[in-house]
Structures are given as C-alpha cells and as structure tokens.
Amino acid sequence: MTGTVADWQGWVGMPLPATGQYVIPDGMSVLSIDATANMGTYVEPNIWVQHK
C-alpha cells in the first residue's frame, strides 16, 4: 500500500519527519518512508501454509 507522506501522517496519526522505517499503530510490519520521493510504502508479508 502506498501514499504520500501527508497521507500516511493522517492515516497513522503521527509525524513522519524523515526517510526511514517507522513502527505504526496496529501495524504488523514497518512503514517505509522516502521523504525525497514524498512516498510511504507499507507491506505486510503473507505466510502461505499448505495442509494435507
């Protein structure tokens, strides 16, 4: 899921002042912010299990 830094600040309710990774409320993974590109990216990895 991607969005601008301003979008992410509104969605998570916290400041994201610089490029880096942030722990976000209720997140299962970290949010990656690229301040230069004005882009935030959040990825929750999936785990696939095969049952017999």
C-alpha positions in Angstrom: 0.0 0.0 0.0 1.4 3.4 -0.9 0.6 7.0 -0.2 2.2 10.4 0.2 3.9 11.3 3.4 1.0 13.6 4.3 -1.5 10.7 3.6 0.4 8.4 5.9 0.7 11.0 8.6 -3.1 11.4 8.5 -3.7 7.6 8.4 -1.4 6.7 11.3 -1.8 9.9 13.3 1.9 10.5 13.9 4.6 12.7 12.4 6.9 11.1 9.8 9.6 13.7 9.5 12.4 11.9 7.7 13.3 9.0 5.4 13.4 5.7 7.3 11.3 2.9 8.8 8.6 3.6 11.4 6.6 1.3 13.7 3.0 2.3 13.2 0.0 1.7 15.5 -1.6 -1.7 14.9 0.9 -2.4 12.1 2.1 -5.9 11.5 5.2 -4.6 9.7 7.1 -1.3 9.5 6.2 1.6 7.3 9.0 2.7 4.9 9.1 6.5 4.2 11.1 8.1 1.4 10.9 11.8 2.2 12.7 12.8 -1.0 10.1 11.0 -3.2 7.3 12.0 -0.8 6.2 8.4 -0.7 5.3 5.9 2.1 5.1 2.2 1.5 3.6 -0.4 3.8 3.8 -4.2 3.0 2.5 -7.0 5.2 4.2 -10.2 4.2 1.9 -13.2 3.7 2.6 -16.6 5.0 1.1 -19.4 2.9 0.6 -22.8 4.5 -0.4 -26.0 2.7 -2.4 -28.5 4.6 -2.9 -32.1 3.5 
